[in-house]
Amino acid sequence: MPSGDAQRTWFPEMIVRLRSEWHEGISIPALIGLRDELDQTLHRIRAGRNIQTPIITCRRCGKTGHAAQPRVSVRALILAVARFGIASKDQTRALEKAWAEYRKQQRLDLEGKVRPREPGNCPH
């Protein structure tokens, strides 16, 4: 595994896909769909290359194990568009505001899914 892959979220093939699918004026539902596809691609890449997450200790319960798999959130996708020079900072700022408003109105989580109830315990 190349150095840094354990922490990497944006692999070159994902950036190519983002460049090809992105267009100015993309709707929020289309953005969520693109996020879903890129997140699935991320998990396929990590599984195919056997990239493991680092070992950590949970601050809440003290259990030691692998960290959670990285995920692509809608906001991360929006920021990546600016980071990789696909859209201007002004375009991404406007889209980020539109996403925040849409997320609030629709009661969505960071990934564009209906927000689940708050968990009371550690997930493990």
N, C-alpha and C positions, 0 to 999 in steps of 0.2 A: 504494500500500500504506500503510495507516495506521501511524503511528509505533508501534514496539514489536512489530509482528506477526512480524518475523523471529525474535524470541526467544520468542514466545508458544507455549504448549502447550495451554492450556485456552481454547477458543473458546466463545462463548455457546451455540451449538447443541449442543456436547458436554456442557456443564453441564446443559442441559435434558434431554438423553438420560440422563445419570447420575442426575438426580433421578427420572426416570420409571422407570428400571430397578432402582434401589436398593431393597432391603428389608432390614429387620433379620433377622439369621440367614442371610444369603446364604451359600451354600457356597463353598468355595475354588475348585472347578472352575467354578462359575457366575461367580465373580469373574474368573477367568482369561478366560472367554468374553466377558465384558463389556469387559475390557481389550482383547481382540483387536478387538472392534467399535469401541471408541473410538479405538484406534490407527489403524485403517483410515479412520475419519472424519477424524482429524487429517490424514492424508496426502492424502485427497481435498480437504479445505479448502485446504491449502497449495498443492496442484497447481492447483486451480481458480482460486485467486487469484494464482497465480504468485509465491508468497512464497519467496524464496531465503534460504538460510542465509548467515551472514557468511563472508567470506574469512578463512581462518586459515593458519598455518604449523605443520606437524606437528613436535612436539618431538623425535620419535624419528628421523625421516628428513630433515626440513627441507623437504619438499615443500609448496608453497602451493596451496590450493584451497578449495572450499566446505567448511564444517564439516558434520559428520554431521547428518542430519535428526533433529529431536527425536522421541522415542518416548514412549509412555505405558507405564510399568512398573506392575506390580501394586501396589507400595508407593506409587507416585505416585497411583494411583487411590484407594487407601485414605486417603492424606493429603488428597486433594482432597475426599473425603466430609466430612471434618472442616472443611477450609478453607471450603467453601461452605455450611456449616451444615446438611448433610443428615443427619448423625448426630452424636452427642455425642462428645466427646474420649475418654471412657471406652470407648465402643463401638469406636471406631477403634483405640484402644490394644490392646484385646483381640484385634481382628481382625488387627492388625499382628503380634502375637505368634503367633497361629495361622498366619498366612501364613509367617512365618519358620520355624516348626517344620515345616510342610507342605513348604516349599521344600527344607529340609535333607533330610527323609525321602525325597522324590521326586527329589532331585538336579536341581532346576530352576534355570534362569537367572532374571534379573530380570523377564522377560516371561512366565514360567510355562511355558517350553519346556524340553525335555530339554537339559541343559547340554552344549554342544559342547566338543570338546577345546580346550585353550589354544593360540591361534595363536602362532607363533614370530616372525613378521615383521609389519611394518606391512601393513594390508589393501590398500594401494595399491601 
